[in-house]
């Protein structure tokens, strides 16, 4: 059965959890020889690597990733050398192999992180060269390269592309397939959009794909060669758009085409991007969020085509998501520093304050390095850890510079921490005002219409926006959400009544 990437993640995570579980004797509940590798089959660029990073982070295990198309038989198996051995009193020359690069990476990661369990992710495994293919089949079946075995506590997840997407694909034989857990995955815009919101992808991309969902994922063989638009392409393009905006550079059709390699879609999105930037100026989005919009803006948007309305709401949602995300990150930093402050308070009775802060900094830097080595550190986690380290370094420098004694160190650090608390409060209040202003503008413009329904639905579905309203509230959101739920319930009841009446009539005929 084919599933989307979110469902596949759940399947893989459950399997990994079961494989990592130990019984009362400390042995793996599922014996090592019965821990089947997972074989994830799906089109390129739909997020197979991303979900493995998420699973490793959530299970707190290491992740070592390899793209198998970059490997030769020698790098996978190891270089051969001749060893002399004696059998029955006679000396023989025997072929041995140096350690596989892949197996070596696993051991190196274990040493660097101190973790003994992990996932080895082998991407594009069914696209390996003819000479390497037998080695990979052996590895999937036996978890060994020659006489070198994957350490106990390490699980294999392999990914491959269906043959329609890659001419180099090799079919696995029945023997191999009978030893793996095969999961077939297909693209799904709705699921990817959840991920895109979580990763804060550019608002222009999300609002464009909301209008033209068919352009999300396409691969076509044409007279001009292979043309494609993939989830990976949209995500990478998003990063570039943010960077370009910071530098004051506009992305044109040629730039878009370097990521979305289907000329028709690249041209269409490039045109939309120009309109997106135009709407930013025309409708003064920052004025909307600050509550200083003009009546002409209301009138223009009210009379605009529906696609234009969606684009403007996308602009507003994008800015709200950005501010909600900033609030959430400041909130996470404050929580992290509170934990550090608690630890600082507990230890300064037994050691000088500067020494305690040095120890805390060492712990935080080591944890950050180990998380990176384990493949568990995404950009948001890295930024949070680095901001916490920077804040602790600042506390240390201020204590040293102001020559604060042990008796006053706690009060001083508590005061500096209080500035972070006040910053969180200020950021949250500013963001709340933006939410309130956005709703007032849309209510003034559209009243109780389908546009408001879409807006409320998008806030509910957005990772950062839903977190914000849950933590800090938004009266207009809750009011419209209750109305939406009421309408949904009423519609469901009407359908049930209609169905019951139809069944009753059928019974009497």
C-alpha positions in Angstrom: 0.0 0.0 0.0 1.3 3.4 -0.9 1.3 6.1 1.8 2.4 9.8 2.2 5.7 10.8 3.8 4.0 11.6 7.2 2.5 8.1 7.4 5.8 6.6 6.3 7.6 8.5 9.1 5.2 7.1 11.7 5.6 3.6 10.3 9.4 3.9 10.4 9.5 5.5 13.8 7.3 2.8 15.3 9.6 0.1 13.8 12.7 1.8 15.1 11.2 2.2 18.5 10.3 -1.5 18.6 13.8 -2.5 17.4 15.5 -0.3 20.1 13.4 -1.6 22.9 15.1 -4.1 25.3 13.6 -6.8 27.5 14.2 -7.2 31.3 17.5 -9.0 30.6 18.9 -6.1 28.6 18.6 -7.9 25.2 16.7 -6.4 22.3 13.1 -7.4 22.4 13.2 -8.0 18.6 16.4 -10.2 18.1 19.1 -8.4 16.0 18.8 -11.0 13.2 15.0 -10.3 13.0 15.4 -6.5 12.8 14.6 -6.0 9.2 16.0 -3.1 7.3 13.4 -0.6 6.2 13.3 -0.1 2.4 11.7 3.3 1.6 10.6 3.5 -2.0 9.4 6.8 -3.4 10.1 9.6 -6.0 13.1 11.9 -5.5 12.9 15.1 -3.4 9.8 14.3 -1.3 11.4 14.4 2.1 12.8 10.9 2.7 16.1 12.3 4.2 14.2 14.9 6.2 12.0 12.4 8.0 15.1 10.3 8.9 16.7 13.3 10.5 13.5 14.0 12.5 13.2 10.3 13.6 16.8 10.2 14.8 16.3 13.5 16.8 13.0 12.3 18.3 14.4 8.9 19.3 17.7 10.5 20.5 19.9 8.2 18.5 22.7 8.8 16.0 22.1 9.2 12.2 24.7 8.4 9.6 23.6 9.2 6.0 25.1 8.1 2.7 24.1 8.6 -0.9 25.1 5.3 -2.4 25.4 6.7 -6.0 28.7 8.3 -4.8 30.3 5.1 -3.7 32.4 2.5 -5.3 32.8 -1.1 -4.4 36.1 -0.2 -2.7 34.8 2.5 -0.5 31.8 0.4 0.6 33.6 -2.9 1.1 37.2 -1.6 1.8 40.4 -1.9 -0.2 41.7 -5.5 -0.6 45.1 -6.5 0.8 46.9 -9.9 1.1 47.2 -11.5 4.5 49.2 -14.7 5.3 47.4 -17.4 7.3 48.3 -20.9 8.3 45.8 -23.8 7.9 46.8 -27.4 8.8 50.4 -26.4 9.0 50.5 -24.8 5.6 50.8 -21.1 4.8 48.2 -19.5 2.5 47.8 -16.0 1.1 44.3 -14.7 1.9 42.4 -11.7 0.6 41.4 -9.3 3.4 39.8 -5.9 3.3 40.4 -2.6 5.1 37.5 -1.3 7.0 34.5 -0.2 5.0 34.2 3.6 4.9 30.5 3.2 5.8 31.2 1.0 8.8 34.0 3.2 9.9 31.7 6.3 9.9 29.4 4.5 12.2 32.2 3.7 14.7 33.5 7.3 14.4 30.0 8.7 15.1 29.7 6.4 18.2 33.1 7.6 19.5 32.3 11.3 18.8 28.8 11.3 20.5 29.1 8.6 23.1 25.9 7.1 21.8 25.8 3.3 21.1 22.6 3.2 19.0 21.8 4.8 15.7 20.3 4.6 12.2 22.4 4.1 9.1 20.5 5.7 6.2 21.5 4.6 2.7 19.9 6.8 0.1 19.5 5.8 -3.6 20.4 2.2 -2.8 18.8 0.8 -5.9 20.9 3.0 -8.1 24.3 1.6 -7.2 26.8 0.5 -9.8 26.8 -3.1 -11.2 30.0 -3.9 -9.2 28.6 -2.6 -5.9 25.1 -4.0 -6.2 26.0 -7.5 -4.8 27.7 -5.9 -1.8 24.6 -3.8 -1.0 22.3 -6.8 -1.3 24.5 -8.7 1.1 24.5 -5.8 3.5 20.7 -5.6 3.5 20.4 -9.3 4.1 23.3 -9.8 6.6 24.2 -6.3 7.8 27.8 -7.0 6.8 30.4 -5.8 4.3 32.6 -8.9 3.8 33.6 -9.8 7.4 32.7 -6.4 8.9 29.4 -6.2 10.6 27.3 -3.2 11.5 27.5 -2.8 15.3 24.6 -4.1 17.4 22.2 -1.3 18.2 22.4 0.1 14.7 19.5 -0.2 12.3 19.4 0.2 8.5 17.0 2.3 6.6 17.5 2.3 2.8 15.7 4.6 0.3 15.3 4.2 -3.4 13.6 5.7 -6.5 11.1 3.9 -8.6 12.4 3.0 -12.1 10.2 5.7 -13.8 12.3 8.4 -12.1 15.8 6.9 -12.7 17.1 4.8 -15.5 19.9 3.4 -13.3 17.5 1.7 -11.0 18.1 -2.0 -10.3 15.4 -4.3 -9.2 15.9 -6.2 -5.9 15.5 -10.0 -6.0 12.9 -11.9 -4.0 15.4 -13.1 -1.5 16.4 -9.5 -0.6 12.8 -8.1 -0.6 11.8 -10.9 1.7 14.3 -9.6 4.2 13.3 -5.9 4.3 10.3 -3.9 5.4 9.2 -2.2 2.2 7.3 1.1 2.4 6.1 2.8 -0.8 5.7 6.6 -0.6 4.1 9.1 -2.8 4.0 12.9 -2.9 1.3 14.7 -1.0 1.0 18.5 -1.0 -1.1 18.7 2.1 1.4 16.7 4.2 4.3 18.6 2.7 2.6 21.9 3.5 2.6 21.0 7.2 6.3 20.4 7.0 6.8 23.6 5.0 5.0 25.7 7.6 7.1 24.1 10.3 10.2 25.0 8.4 8.9 28.5 7.7 9.2 28.3 3.9 8.7 31.5 2.0 5.2 32.8 1.9 5.3 33.3 -1.9 5.9 29.6 -2.4 3.1 28.5 -0.1 0.5 30.9 -1.4 1.5 30.1 -5.0 1.1 26.3 -4.5 -2.1 26.8 -2.6 -3.5 28.3 -5.8 -1.7 25.8 -8.2 -1.3 22.6 -6.3 -0.7 20.6 -9.5 2.7 22.4 -9.8 4.0 21.2 -6.5 5.5 17.9 -7.8 5.9 17.0 -11.5 8.4 14.9 -13.4 8.0 14.7 -17.2 10.1 13.3 -20.0 9.8 15.8 -22.9 11.5 16.3 -26.3 13.8 18.7 -24.5 14.8 16.1 -21.9 13.7 15.5 -18.3 11.8 18.3 -16.6 10.8 18.4 -13.0 9.5 20.3 -10.0 10.1 18.7 -6.6 9.5 19.3 -2.9 13.3 19.6 -2.5 13.5 22.2 -5.2 10.8 24.4 -3.6 12.5 24.1 -0.2 15.9 25.1 -1.5 14.4 27.9 -3.5 12.8 29.2 -0.3 16.2 29.5 1.4 17.5 31.5 -1.6 14.6 33.8 -1.7 15.1 34.7 2.0 18.8 35.3 1.4 18.1 37.4 -1.7 15.6 39.6 0.1 18.1 40.3 2.9 20.6 41.4 0.2 18.0 43.4 -1.8 18.2 41.1 -4.8 15.2 40.0 -6.9 15.0 36.4 -8.1 14.1 36.3 -11.8 12.9 33.5 -14.0 16.4 32.2 -14.6 17.2 31.9 -10.9 13.8 30.1 -10.3 14.6 27.8 -13.1 17.8 26.6 -11.4 15.6 25.1 -8.7 12.3 24.4 -10.4 13.6 22.6 -13.5 10.4 22.7 -15.5 10.4 25.9 -17.6 6.6 26.3 -17.6 6.3 26.2 -13.8 9.5 28.2 -13.3 8.1 31.0 -15.6 4.7 30.9 -13.9 6.1 31.1 -10.4 8.6 33.9 -11.4 5.6 35.9 -12.7 3.7 35.2 -9.5 6.7 36.2 -7.3 6.7 39.6 -9.0 3.0 40.0 -8.2 3.6 38.8 -4.7 6.2 41.6 -4.1 3.8 44.1 -5.8 1.0 43.1 -3.4 3.3 43.7 -0.5 3.6 47.4 -1.6 0.1 47.9 -2.9 -1.6 46.6 0.2 0.9 47.8 2.7 1.1 44.6 4.7 3.1 46.2 7.5 0.4 48.9 7.8 -2.2 46.2 8.1 -0.3 44.5 10.9 0.3 47.8 12.7 -3.3 48.8 12.4 -2.6 51.8 10.2 -4.2 50.7 6.9 -6.1 53.1 4.7 -9.7 52.7 3.6 -8.6 52.5 -0.1 -6.7 49.3 0.8 -9.9 47.8 2.1 -11.8 48.7 -1.0 -9.1 47.5 -3.4 -8.8 44.1 -1.7 -12.6 43.7 -1.4 -13.0 44.1 -5.2 -9.9 42.1 -6.1 -10.0 38.6 -7.8 -10.1 35.7 -5.5 -6.5 34.6 -6.3 -5.3 38.1 -5.4 -7.2 37.9 -2.1 -5.5 34.6 -1.3 -2.1 36.0 -2.1 -2.6 39.0 0.2 -3.8 36.7 3.0 -0.7 34.6 2.3 1.4 37.7 2.8 -0.3 38.5 6.1 -0.1 34.8 7.3 3.6 34.7 6.3 4.4 37.8 8.5 2.3 36.5 11.4 4.0 33.1 11.2 7.4 34.9 11.2 6.5 36.9 14.3 5.0 33.9 16.0 8.1 31.9 15.3 10.3 34.7 16.7 8.1 34.7 19.9 8.4 30.9 20.2 12.2 31.0 19.8 12.5 33.7 22.4 10.2 31.7 24.7 12.4 28.6 24.2 15.6 30.6 24.9 14.1 32.0 28.1 13.2 28.4 29.2 16.7 27.2 28.4 18.3 30.0 30.3 16.0 29.4 33.3 17.3 25.8 33.4 20.8 27.1 33.3 20.1 29.7 36.0 18.7 27.0 38.2 21.8 24.9 37.8 24.0 28.0 38.4 22.2 28.8 41.7 22.6 25.2 42.9 26.4 25.1 42.2 27.7 28.5 43.3 27.6 27.5 46.9 30.5 25.0 46.2 32.5 26.9 43.5 33.3 30.4 42.3 30.6 31.9 40.0 33.0 32.2 37.0 34.0 28.6 37.4 30.4 27.5 37.5 29.6 29.5 34.3 32.7 28.0 32.6 31.4 24.5 33.5 27.9 25.3 32.2 29.4 26.6 29.0 31.5 23.5 28.5 28.5 21.3 29.0 26.4 23.3 26.6 29.1 23.4 23.9 29.8 19.6 24.3 26.1 18.8 24.0 25.8 20.9 20.9 28.9 19.3 19.3 27.6 15.8 20.2 24.1 16.6 18.7 25.8 17.8 15.6 27.9 14.6 15.3 24.9 12.5 15.9 23.0 14.1 13.0 20.3 15.4 15.4 20.9 19.2 15.0 18.5 21.0 12.7 18.9 24.8 12.1 16.4 25.8 14.8 17.9 23.6 17.5 21.4 24.8 16.5 20.3 28.5 16.7 18.7 28.0 20.1 21.7 26.3 21.6 24.0 28.9 20.2 21.9 31.8 21.5 21.9 30.1 25.0 25.7 29.8 24.8 26.1 33.4 23.7 23.9 34.6 26.7 25.9 32.6 29.2 29.1 33.9 27.8 27.7 37.4 28.1 26.8 36.8 31.8 30.3 35.5 32.4 31.9 38.5 30.8 29.8 41.0 32.7 30.5 39.2 36.0 34.2 39.4 35.3 34.2 43.0 34.0 32.1 44.3 36.9 34.1 42.3 39.4 30.9 40.9 41.0 31.7 38.9 44.1 30.2 35.5 45.0 27.6 37.1 47.3 26.2 39.3 44.5 26.6 36.9 41.5 23.2 35.3 41.8 21.3 38.7 42.0 23.4 40.0 39.0 22.7 37.0 36.8 19.1 37.0 37.8 18.8 40.6 36.8 20.3 40.0 33.3 18.0 37.0 32.9 15.1 39.2 33.8 15.9 41.3 30.7 15.3 38.1 28.6 12.0 37.6 30.3 11.0 41.2 29.6 12.1 40.8 26.0 9.8 37.7 25.7 6.9 39.7 27.1 7.5 42.6 24.7 7.8 40.3 21.6 4.7 38.4 22.6 2.6 41.6 23.1 3.8 43.0 19.8 2.9 39.8 18.0 -0.5 39.7 19.7 -1.3 43.2 18.4 -0.4 42.0 14.9 -2.8 39.1 15.2 -5.6 41.4 16.4 -4.9 44.0 13.7 -4.9 41.3 11.0 -8.3 40.0 12.1 -9.8 43.6 12.3 -8.6 44.3 8.8 -10.0 41.1 7.3 -13.3 41.5 9.2 -13.5 45.1 7.9 -12.7 43.9 4.4 -14.6 40.6 4.0 -17.0 40.3 7.0 -17.9 36.8 7.8 -16.9 35.2 4.5 -15.1 32.3 3.1 -11.9 34.4 3.2 -12.1 34.5 7.0 -12.8 30.7 7.1 -9.6 30.1 5.1 -7.6 32.5 7.3 -8.7 30.8 10.5 -8.1 27.4 9.1 -4.5 28.4 8.0 -3.7 29.8 11.5 -5.0 26.6 13.0 -2.9 24.5 10.7 0.3 26.6 11.0 2.8 25.3 13.6 3.9 28.7 14.9 0.6 30.5 14.6 -1.3 27.7 16.4 1.3 27.6 19.1 1.1 31.4 19.6 -2.7 31.6 19.9 -2.6 28.6 22.3 0.0 30.3 24.5 -1.0 34.0 24.3 -4.6 33.9 23.0 -6.4 35.9 20.3 -10.0 36.7 21.0 -10.9 37.2 17.3 -9.4 33.8 16.4 -11.3 32.0 19.1 -14.5 33.7 18.2 -14.2 32.8 14.5 -13.0 29.3 15.3 -16.0 28.6 17.5 -18.3 29.8 14.7 -16.4 27.6 12.2 -16.8 24.5 14.5 -20.5 25.3 15.0 -21.1 25.5 11.3 -19.2 22.3 10.7 -21.2 20.5 13.4 -24.5 21.9 12.0 -23.6 20.7 8.5 -22.7 17.2 9.8 -26.0 17.0 11.7 -28.0 18.0 8.6 -26.2 15.3 6.6 -27.0 12.7 9.3 -30.7 13.8 9.3 -30.9 13.6 5.5 -29.3 10.2 5.5 -31.7 8.9 8.2 -34.7 10.2 6.2 -33.4 8.6 3.1 -33.0 5.3 4.9 -36.5 5.5 6.4 -38.0 6.2 3.0 -36.2 3.3 1.5 -37.4 1.0 4.3 -41.1 2.0 3.5 -40.8 1.4 -0.2 
